Amino acid sequence: IHRNNEPKYHAMLLRAEEHAKRDHKFRIWFSAQDKPCNPAEIAKKPEHLKAKLDRFLQFHDQRTAGIPGFCILCPGLQMRVTEKIIKNSKITILKHTPCKVVGWDLHPADRRNVNECERFLDYLPRAIYVKFENAEWRVHASMEVGVFPLYPVERTWELNHDTGVKVVRKGFTIVPDYASTAFMIQGTTLPA
């Protein structure tokens, strides 16, 4: 449990990776894609813009409209959604609901066999499949009960509130569930 979102974001990534390493699981890393609404407001030169876009990936999900800059995947990894998801009248997933990764669908260019323990994707996954415990709904007849496919979404976030500089981020509204702020966790009972 952390006081602020910045240490929480870095701690949850680190702890998720440690969890995957401890269980000897293959790890996949990917990053969100940022596109400034007006690149000239951020940097004058392309190389400066690239450096700033790389820096934006380190911002926590609360600052970037619920889409983290970096994310990790491995089978069974505990995650939580960062926004409310309404699929239909029977399927509503509330913000911060915990889930577990059960699979993913990678971009064709990233579908190569590797024998490493860890790799970084060149493209966003096409979908991430997560399972919500105690769910009684089924999205498709071909899927297990409680399994939900998450797809990349685009959200606009404000880089600077004073100047109104905005950035469009494409990614997933999901984060590893291995750290929290004291504000979010207050009133909750958790196992030691």
SEKE-179370 format. One record per residue (C-alpha): residue number from 1; residue in three letters; y, x, z. Coordinates in Angstrom, 3 decimals, always signed. Example, Ala and Ser with C-alpha at 12.3 -4.5 7.8 and 13.67 -1.06 7.14 Angstrom:
% SEKE-179370
1,ala,-4.500,+12.300,+7.800
2,ser,-1.060,+13.670,+7.140
***
This chain:
% SEKE-179370
1,ile,+0.000,+0.000,+0.000
2,his,+3.319,+1.467,-1.098
3,arg,+6.922,+0.698,-0.355
4,asn,+8.160,+0.781,-3.970
5,asn,+6.797,+0.097,-7.456
6,glu,+7.118,+3.662,-8.806
7,pro,+4.664,+5.312,-6.383
8,lys,+2.435,+2.202,-6.581
9,tyr,+2.171,+2.519,-10.374
10,his,+1.208,+6.197,-10.296
11,ala,-1.174,+5.699,-7.349
12,met,-3.040,+2.835,-9.016
13,leu,-3.636,+4.915,-12.161
14,leu,-4.794,+7.909,-10.129
15,arg,-7.076,+5.821,-7.909
16,ala,-8.540,+3.955,-10.882
17,glu,-9.388,+7.279,-12.521
18,glu,-10.905,+8.607,-9.273
19,his,-13.007,+5.437,-8.984
20,ala,-14.298,+5.862,-12.557
21,lys,-15.021,+9.578,-12.026
22,arg,-16.893,+8.879,-8.781
23,asp,-19.120,+6.392,-10.603
24,his,-19.538,+8.824,-13.555
25,lys,-18.141,+6.312,-16.009
26,phe,-16.659,+7.020,-19.425
27,arg,-12.871,+6.536,-19.305
28,ile,-10.538,+5.391,-22.068
29,trp,-6.770,+5.835,-21.819
30,phe,-4.195,+4.143,-24.026
31,ser,-0.437,+3.729,-24.064
32,ala,+1.896,+0.875,-24.870
33,gln,+4.137,+1.009,-27.945
34,asp,+7.901,+0.878,-27.437
35,lys,+10.404,+0.026,-30.161
36,pro,+14.135,+0.035,-29.290
37,cys,+16.061,-2.975,-30.574
38,asn,+18.819,-0.536,-31.601
39,pro,+17.593,+3.110,-31.568
40,ala,+21.169,+4.456,-31.856
41,glu,+21.926,+3.041,-28.389
42,ile,+19.228,+5.259,-26.893
43,ala,+19.549,+8.565,-28.782
44,lys,+21.419,+10.016,-31.741
45,lys,+18.647,+12.342,-32.994
46,pro,+15.018,+11.373,-33.771
47,glu,+13.583,+14.141,-31.565
48,his,+15.684,+12.943,-28.612
49,leu,+14.536,+9.371,-29.245
50,lys,+10.874,+10.442,-29.212
51,ala,+11.369,+12.289,-25.903
52,lys,+12.987,+9.219,-24.356
53,leu,+10.248,+6.894,-25.646
54,asp,+7.660,+9.239,-24.081
55,arg,+9.583,+9.050,-20.788
56,phe,+9.626,+5.225,-20.933
57,leu,+5.807,+5.233,-20.788
58,gln,+6.061,+6.464,-17.197
59,phe,+8.024,+3.392,-16.066
60,his,+6.126,+0.955,-13.845
61,asp,+5.061,-2.462,-15.144
62,gln,+7.635,-4.357,-13.066
63,arg,+10.407,-2.587,-14.969
64,thr,+8.883,-3.165,-18.431
65,ala,+8.194,-6.921,-18.438
66,gly,+4.667,-6.602,-17.008
67,ile,+3.280,-4.183,-19.602
68,pro,+2.439,-0.740,-18.171
69,gly,+3.130,+2.377,-20.233
70,phe,-0.318,+3.853,-19.597
71,cys,-3.566,+2.113,-18.808
72,ile,-7.157,+3.155,-18.206
73,leu,-10.374,+1.316,-19.076
74,cys,-13.957,+1.731,-17.982
75,pro,-16.745,-0.789,-17.398
76,gly,-16.411,-2.571,-14.050
77,leu,-12.880,-1.308,-13.360
78,gln,-10.991,-3.643,-11.006
79,met,-7.800,-4.948,-12.670
80,arg,-5.180,-7.673,-12.173
81,val,-3.038,-9.583,-14.633
82,thr,+0.738,-9.113,-14.487
83,glu,+1.749,-12.545,-15.761
84,lys,+0.550,-16.133,-15.700
85,ile,-1.782,-16.924,-18.617
86,ile,-2.237,-20.492,-19.829
87,lys,-4.977,-20.840,-22.438
88,asn,-5.308,-24.639,-22.283
89,ser,-5.329,-27.464,-19.730
90,lys,-8.590,-26.173,-18.203
91,ile,-7.862,-22.424,-18.204
92,thr,-4.857,-21.166,-16.257
93,ile,-4.857,-17.669,-14.775
94,leu,-2.194,-16.965,-12.170
95,lys,-0.135,-13.780,-12.005
96,his,-1.828,-11.009,-9.950
97,thr,-5.287,-12.613,-10.233
98,pro,-7.960,-9.901,-9.899
99,cys,-10.588,-9.358,-12.587
100,lys,-13.030,-6.691,-13.822
101,val,-13.262,-5.004,-17.205
102,val,-16.465,-5.994,-18.998
103,gly,-15.693,-4.708,-22.503
104,trp,-13.184,-4.033,-25.257
105,asp,-12.747,-4.078,-29.005
106,leu,-11.184,-0.882,-30.369
107,his,-9.103,-0.329,-33.487
108,pro,-11.408,+0.833,-36.348
109,ala,-9.751,+4.283,-36.393
110,asp,-10.656,+4.767,-32.714
111,arg,-14.324,+3.753,-33.098
112,arg,-15.857,+7.195,-33.194
113,asn,-18.730,+8.518,-31.139
114,val,-17.728,+11.074,-28.554
115,asn,-19.739,+12.692,-25.799
116,glu,-16.758,+13.371,-23.571
117,cys,-16.149,+11.713,-20.217
118,glu,-12.616,+10.737,-21.127
119,arg,-10.489,+10.162,-24.200
120,phe,-7.052,+8.918,-25.215
121,leu,-6.844,+6.269,-27.938
122,asp,-4.522,+6.626,-30.929
123,tyr,-4.099,+2.841,-31.181
124,leu,-3.988,-0.073,-28.786
125,pro,-7.349,-1.800,-28.321
126,arg,-7.658,-5.015,-30.317
127,ala,-8.850,-6.854,-27.206
128,ile,-9.873,-6.202,-23.607
129,tyr,-12.502,-8.498,-22.078
130,val,-12.143,-9.164,-18.369
131,lys,-14.224,-11.305,-16.016
132,phe,-12.663,-13.497,-13.344
133,glu,-14.961,-14.098,-10.364
134,asn,-15.590,-17.683,-9.288
135,ala,-14.269,-19.030,-12.596
136,glu,-16.102,-22.078,-13.897
137,trp,-14.606,-22.133,-17.396
138,arg,-15.850,-20.627,-20.624
139,val,-13.435,-19.573,-23.409
140,his,-16.070,-19.582,-26.184
141,ala,-19.703,-20.653,-26.234
142,ser,-20.633,-17.061,-27.132
143,met,-18.938,-15.641,-24.002
144,glu,-20.061,-15.591,-20.401
145,val,-18.509,-17.926,-17.856
146,gly,-15.254,-16.428,-16.532
147,val,-14.843,-13.830,-19.298
148,phe,-11.407,-13.889,-20.896
149,pro,-10.231,-11.914,-23.949
150,leu,-6.809,-10.313,-23.490
151,tyr,-4.904,-9.408,-26.646
152,pro,-1.847,-7.165,-27.057
153,val,+1.446,-8.965,-26.547
154,glu,+5.087,-8.040,-27.139
155,arg,+7.706,-8.356,-24.422
156,thr,+11.367,-7.335,-24.425
157,trp,+12.621,-5.385,-21.424
158,glu,+16.073,-4.115,-20.516
159,leu,+16.489,-0.361,-20.284
160,asn,+19.969,-0.569,-18.845
161,his,+21.328,-3.743,-17.230
162,asp,+24.958,-2.571,-17.498
163,thr,+24.879,-1.849,-21.255
164,gly,+22.247,-4.434,-22.192
165,val,+20.099,-1.897,-24.102
166,lys,+16.760,-3.553,-24.874
167,val,+13.334,-2.279,-25.880
168,val,+10.387,-4.244,-27.280
169,arg,+7.061,-3.140,-25.782
170,lys,+3.637,-3.963,-27.193
171,gly,+0.665,-3.696,-24.885
172,phe,-1.456,-5.522,-22.335
173,thr,-0.296,-7.486,-19.292
174,ile,-2.915,-5.913,-17.054
175,val,-2.923,-3.074,-14.522
176,pro,-5.593,-1.376,-12.386
177,asp,-5.879,-3.130,-9.017
178,tyr,-6.002,-0.058,-6.782
179,ala,-2.531,-0.084,-5.213
180,ser,+0.114,-2.589,-4.226
181,thr,+3.605,-2.846,-2.835
182,ala,+4.020,-4.011,+0.754
183,phe,+6.107,-6.953,-0.516
184,met,+3.351,-8.238,-2.818
185,ile,+0.532,-7.827,-0.305
186,gln,+2.255,-9.344,+2.751
187,gly,+0.321,-12.222,+4.244
188,thr,-2.910,-11.171,+2.555
189,thr,-6.134,-10.399,+4.396
190,leu,-8.104,-7.547,+2.841
191,pro,-11.331,-5.773,+3.853
192,ala,-10.753,-2.388,+5.511
***
